[in-house]
Amino acid sequence: FALAIASQVGFLVHQIAFLEPLMGRKTAGLAVAVTSTMAVLGRVTVGLFIDRLDQRIAAAVSMASQALALMVMAQTGNVAALFVCCAVYGLSVGNLITYPALIIQREFEPLAFGMLIALVTAIAQSASGFGPTILGFVKDMTGGYHAPLFVCAALNVAAAAIILVRPRSSSVSGVC
């Protein structure tokens, strides 16, 4: 989650700077509003049925959809396509901070919840601070947002792959 949240915070901080040259300040502001609106809709929609889903798979799909949106954004200057990508990206924005607690609640003992959620939150929040810095550094090194968006997409793909790795069972078969 730290990788995906670093990517997400990095993109959101740089979203206006990336979009403004492609569509102008007013339209870029509208695209950010679309991202935010879809974040609310995505969170409410997923909240309606997340208990019936495999939460690790749902988290991986969220991360992968953000990666795909970022890769398309990096490749297009089409305003309509950018709006669609901002909407798709936004669908998962709020959910990425919710999934860790849901997974911890489902996969660990109740007594460990407080400690684990504090640890996960501390790590993710610490990593999120590096997102904007990494994007800015890569943008300055490459002269544009093409490479930084691919870096964000790569972080999301890596995070999606990692979240699908399930911990081994702590019980040993045949031992009482």
N, C-alpha and C positions, 0 to 999 in steps of 0.2 A: 504494500500500500504506500510505503514511503516513496517508491519510484513513481507511481502513478500520481500521487498528490503533488510531488515536486514538479512533474510535467504539467499537471493541471494548473497549479498556481503560476508557474512560469508563463504558460500560454495566456491565461486570463490577464496577467499584468501587462503582457505585451500585445494583447489583442488589438487595441486601438492603433498602436504604432504599426502593426502589421497591416491592418485593414485600411487605414486612412489613405495611403498612397494609391490603393487599388479602387477605392470607391468614394473618397471624400470623407470629411469629418462627420457630417450629419448622418450620412448613410452608415458609416462605421459605428456611430453611436446607436443607431437603430439595430444593427447586427448584434451589438453587445446586449441590447435589450432583449432581442430574440433568444440569445444564449441564456440569459438570466430567467426569462419566462419559461423556457423549456426545462431549465433546472428544477423549477418549482413543479411543473407538470410531471417531469420524470420521477421526482421524489415521491409525489403523491401517488402516481400510478403504480410504481414498484411497491410502495408501502401497502397497497391493497392486496398484493398476492405474494410477497416475498417469503412468507412463512411456508408456502407450498412449493417453493423452488429450492433447488440446490444452490445455496448462497455463494459457494465458491464459483460455480459456473456462471451465475448471474453477474458476479463481480468481474470475472474474466471477459464476459461479453461486453460489459460496460467499458472496460479498459480497451478492448479490441475495437469497439465502435468509435471511441475517441481517437485511437491510432489511425483508423481508416479516414475519419473526418480530417485529421491533421495532414495526412498524406495527400488527400485530394486538395485541401486548401493550399498546400505548398506547390501544387502543379497547375493551379488555375487562376485566372484573373477575372473569370466570369462572375459578375455580381450575384446573379441568381444562385449559382452553384455555391458561392461563398456563404450566402444566407442559409442554404440547406445544410451545409457543413456546420455552421454555427448552431443551427437547431439540433442536429444530430449530436454534436459535441455536448451541448447543453443538457441533453436528456440524462447524462450520467454525472453531471457536476456535483449535485447534492448527494448522490448515492455513494460516491466513493468514501465519504467520511462516515457513512452509516454502516457499510458492510463489515468493517472490522468488529464492531460490537456484536453484530448479529452472528458472525462466525464464531467469535469467542464464546458467546452465550450458548451456542449449539454444540461446540466441540470440546469445551473444557468444563471442569467441575465448577459449580457455583461459587465455592470459596475462593477460587483463583480469579474470578472475573475482575474485581477491583484492581488488583495488581497488574493483570494482563492488559486491561484497557488503558490503564495509566501508562504502561510501558509502550504500547502500540501508539497511543496518542502522542507521547513525548517524542518518539522516533519519527513519526510522520510529520509532526509540526516542525521538528528540527530540519528535516529534509525539505519541507516545503519552502523554507527560506532560501534554499540554494537554487530553486527552479528559475526565478527571474534572473538571478546572477548568471547561471549557466547559459540561459538563452541570450542574454545581453552579450556575454563573452563570445559565444559562437557567432552571433550576428555581427559583432565588431570584427571578428576574425575573417568572416566570409563576405561581409558587405551587404547582406540581405537576410531575409527570414526563411529562405528555402531550407538551408541546412538546420537551423534551430528547430523548425517544425518537424523535420525528420528525426532529430535527436529526441524531441518529445514523443513522437510516435514510437521510436525504439524503446524508450523508457516504459511506455504503456504496454508494448508487446512483451517485454521482459517481465513486467509486473503480472500480466495475465498468465504467462507461462508459470511463474513462481506460485501464484495463488492456486493453480490447479494441482500442485504437488501436495498430496495429503500426508499428514503425519502418520507414521507407523503406529499401529495399535500398541498400547503399553502392556497389554496382557500377552503372556507367552502361552501358546497353545500347549495343552497337556500338563501344565504346571498348576497346582492348586495353591 
